[in-house]
Amino acid sequence: MKLLLIRHAQSENNVIEDRPDHAQARQPDPPLTARGHASARQFAQDAELNGVTHLYTSLMLRAVQTAAPIAARLTLPAHGIERAYEYGGLTIGPAGGFTPVTGSDHAGLRAHCPRT
């Protein structure tokens, strides 16, 4: 079995980390930046993906958008996993509070990654 783990490409939250108001400006489920989309396309084009038979993704928008060009290259469906999300890092709510953000649903996955 060959297992390949890929972190999402650059998201809108990644580019604001140095801002003093980054905690307040963070989006609960940010999309990729233009650079992130380009990186995901480049990875799909250049990565050694021989032998990959299944593609799974979190339903977080940035993960789905990263998976989309990989799914297209492999002509494989991307399977969304509802329980795969960032726990403890991506939060919404008042400072000090925690509400996990699990991403979209399978319809949202299809909207951003047609190969599902």
C-alpha positions as CSV (number, residue, x, y, z in Angstrom):
1,M,0.0,0.0,0.0
2,K,1.2,3.5,-0.9
3,L,0.1,6.3,1.4
4,L,0.7,9.9,0.4
5,L,-0.4,12.7,2.8
6,I,-0.6,16.2,1.4
7,R,-1.3,19.4,3.5
8,H,-3.5,22.0,1.8
9,A,-1.9,24.7,-0.3
10,Q,-1.8,28.3,0.9
11,S,-5.1,29.6,2.3
12,E,-6.4,33.0,2.9
13,N,-5.7,32.5,6.6
14,N,-2.1,31.7,5.9
15,V,-1.3,35.1,4.4
16,I,-2.6,37.0,7.4
17,E,-0.6,35.3,10.1
18,D,1.8,38.3,10.5
19,R,-1.0,40.8,10.9
20,P,-1.6,42.0,14.5
21,D,-5.4,41.3,14.0
22,H,-4.9,37.9,12.5
23,A,-6.9,36.1,15.2
24,Q,-10.0,38.3,14.5
25,A,-9.5,38.3,10.8
26,R,-9.3,34.5,10.4
27,Q,-12.1,32.9,8.4
28,P,-13.6,29.7,9.7
29,D,-13.3,27.9,6.4
30,P,-10.9,29.9,4.2
31,P,-10.4,29.3,0.5
32,L,-7.1,29.0,-1.2
33,T,-5.3,32.1,-2.4
34,A,-4.4,32.4,-6.1
35,R,-0.9,31.3,-5.1
36,G,-2.4,28.3,-3.3
37,H,-4.4,27.3,-6.4
38,A,-1.3,27.6,-8.6
39,S,0.7,25.5,-6.1
40,A,-2.0,22.8,-6.0
41,R,-2.1,22.6,-9.8
42,Q,1.7,22.5,-10.0
43,F,1.8,19.7,-7.4
44,A,-0.8,17.7,-9.3
45,Q,1.3,18.1,-12.5
46,D,4.7,17.3,-11.0
47,A,4.1,14.9,-8.1
48,E,4.9,11.2,-8.4
49,L,1.4,9.9,-8.2
50,N,1.9,6.4,-9.8
51,G,0.1,3.8,-7.8
52,V,-2.4,6.1,-6.1
53,T,-5.7,4.4,-6.2
54,H,-7.8,6.4,-3.8
55,L,-8.1,10.0,-2.9
56,Y,-9.6,11.3,0.4
57,T,-10.0,14.8,1.6
58,S,-11.3,16.8,4.5
59,L,-14.4,18.8,3.6
60,M,-12.6,22.0,4.5
61,L,-12.7,24.2,1.5
62,R,-8.9,24.6,1.3
63,A,-8.4,20.9,1.4
64,V,-11.0,20.3,-1.3
65,Q,-9.5,22.9,-3.5
66,T,-6.1,21.4,-3.1
67,A,-7.4,17.9,-3.9
68,A,-9.3,19.0,-7.1
69,P,-6.4,19.2,-9.5
70,I,-5.0,15.9,-8.1
71,A,-8.4,14.2,-8.7
72,A,-8.5,15.6,-12.2
73,R,-5.0,14.3,-13.0
74,L,-5.6,10.9,-11.6
75,T,-9.2,10.7,-12.9
76,L,-10.2,9.5,-9.5
77,P,-13.1,10.7,-7.3
78,A,-12.2,12.6,-4.2
79,H,-13.9,11.1,-1.2
80,G,-14.8,13.6,1.5
81,I,-14.3,12.6,5.1
82,E,-16.5,14.5,7.5
83,R,-14.5,13.7,10.5
84,A,-11.2,14.9,9.1
85,Y,-10.8,18.5,10.1
86,E,-8.4,20.7,12.0
87,Y,-9.1,20.4,15.7
88,G,-7.8,23.0,18.1
89,G,-6.3,25.3,15.5
90,L,-9.1,26.6,13.4
91,T,-11.7,28.1,15.7
92,I,-14.7,30.4,15.6
93,G,-16.3,32.2,18.4
94,P,-15.0,34.5,21.1
95,A,-11.4,34.6,22.0
96,G,-10.6,31.7,24.3
97,G,-13.7,29.8,23.2
98,F,-13.5,26.8,20.8
99,T,-16.0,25.6,18.3
100,P,-14.6,23.2,15.8
101,V,-15.2,24.0,12.2
102,T,-15.7,20.9,10.1
103,G,-16.1,22.3,6.7
104,S,-18.8,22.0,4.1
105,D,-20.8,18.9,3.1
106,H,-20.6,16.5,0.2
107,A,-22.5,18.9,-2.1
108,G,-19.9,21.6,-1.4
109,L,-17.2,19.1,-2.2
110,R,-18.7,18.4,-5.6
111,A,-19.0,22.1,-6.3
112,H,-15.2,22.6,-5.8
113,C,-14.0,19.2,-6.9
114,P,-16.2,17.8,-9.7
115,R,-14.5,14.4,-9.7
116,T,-16.4,13.2,-6.7
